[in-house]
Amino acid sequence: MAAPINNYMTPVMPDEEFVVFLTGMRINRWWKPWKWIRVMYDMPRMCRELQANPEHGMMHFRYHVGFRQMMVVQYWKSFDHIHRWATSKTHTHLPAWRWMNKNVGLNGDVGTWHETYVVKRGCYEALYVNMPPHGLGNVGELVEARGKHRTARGRMGQGEDDWSDLGV
């Protein structure tokens, strides 16, 4: 596990835009493991494939697991990278998608979902304090939150705030 960086840090992304892709599953009927176990194991299998093949465009991922739910936060180079990988007949996603449609379909035993956000330069900001690299900090270059990066407005490219009366 990486050690915390004891400073105010912010990520600077290398490209004009990137994609945040959230995907997950929810076990609706826990008493039917033959329906949801395959889905649960397919998600890490896909992430391993993407991690081993950076040319597919996924830059970083992180799992979030709860009692009946699992979510993966992924950072991609572009929407086109996601689409090419997800629809390719030679990668792990399409067979998993077909299995889900054939064996679960719309019966409600297990739910799957995804959300895709194309993020343009100047339309995001992040700050990490006493944290190891996390989220965008695993993808972009971490720099000290000074000068134009000191405030949320500055990181968004909207000028500086005067925080002198806030005591922070």
N, C-alpha and C positions, 0 to 999 in steps of 0.2 A: 504494500500500500504506500502510495506517495505521501511524503510529509507535507504538512500545510505550509503555504507561503505566507509568512507573517508580514503582510503588506496589503495595500489596496491595489488590486490588479484588475485589468480589463482586457478582453480579447480584441485583437484587430484581425479581421478576416482577410484572407488573401485575395478574394475575388469580388467582383461587383455584386454577385448574388450567390446564394446557397439555398438549400432546402432543409427544413426541419420536417421530419416525417415521424409521426406517432402512429404506432400500430399496436394492437393488443387483442386479447381474448378474455371472455368471461364465461366461467362455468355456470350454466343456468340449472342444470340437473346433475348434481354431484354424484348421484347414485347410478349414473350411466358413464362410468370411466372409459368404456370402450369407444365412446363418442368423442371425449375431450382429451384423452391422453395423447393421441397422435397429434392433435393441434398444438398442445402444450410443448411437445418435443420438436415439432417442426420449426417453431420460431427460433430457438437457439441454433438449430441446424442451419437455417438460412443465414443467421448472423455470422456463424463460423465460416460459411462459404464466402460471404462478402468480405469478412476480415482477411481471409487468406488471398483474396483477389482484389486488391485496391483499384485495379483498372475498371471495376464495375461502378465505382464512384461513391461508395459509402465511405465517409471519412472517420466516423466514430459512432458508437452506440452505447447505450446503457439500459440495463433491465430495471424494472420496478415491479416487484411481485407483492401481491396482497393475498388475502384469504381465498377469494374466488376469482381473482383477476391477475392478469399479467400484462404489462405494457413495456414496449421497447421505444426509447427515444433514439432516433437516428439522425445524423447530419450527413447530407449528400451534396455532391458537387452541383447537381442540376436535376430538374424534373425529368429531363430526357434520360439521364442515367437510371433513375428509378424505373421508368417505363420500359426501357430496353431490357433491364434485368428481370422485371416482373413478368414480362410476356415472352421471354426466351424459352424455347423448348429444351435447351440444354442446361438450365439451372434449376435449383431446388424449388423455387416459388410456384411455378406452373403446375407441377405434379401435386403439390400440397393444396393448391387452390382447387384443382379438379377433384381431389379426394374429398375435400370439404363439401363441395357442391353435390357430389354423388352420395356421400355417406351421412351427411348432416343436413344439407340443404336448408330448408326453412322450418325444420321441425322444432327449433327452439332449444335443443339440448345444450348447445354451446354457441356463444356469439363471438364474432370477430369484427374488427373495425379498423379503420385507419383515417388519419387526417394528414393533409399535405399542405405545408406553408412555404411558399417561395418568398425568401427574405432578401430585399435589396439593400445595398449599402446605404447607411443613414437611416434605416428603418428598424434598428434594433440597438439595444445597449445592454451591457451586463457588467456586474461588479462582483468581485470575489474578495472577501476579507478573511484572513486566517484559514484559507481553504487550499487543499491541493488542487491541481488542475481539474476542472469540473465543467461539464456541459460544453459550451463554445470554447472554453479554455483548453479543451483537449484538441480543438481543431485549429483555432487561430493562434496568432502569436500573442502571448501574455505580456502586457506592458504595464508599467506603473500608472496608476490613475492620477496623473499630474497634468498640469497645463490644460490642453483642450479635452483631455480624458478625465478631468477631476470630477465633473458633475454629470448627471444623467443628460441634461441639455447639451452639454459639450460633447458627450459620447454620441449623441444623436445628430450632431452637427448643427444644433440650433442656438449656438452662442453659450454664454456662461451665466450661471446663477450667482447671486451674491448671498452667500450663506453666513455672513459674518454675524448676524443677529440670531442665528439658530443654535449656536453653541455646539456644533458638530464638526 
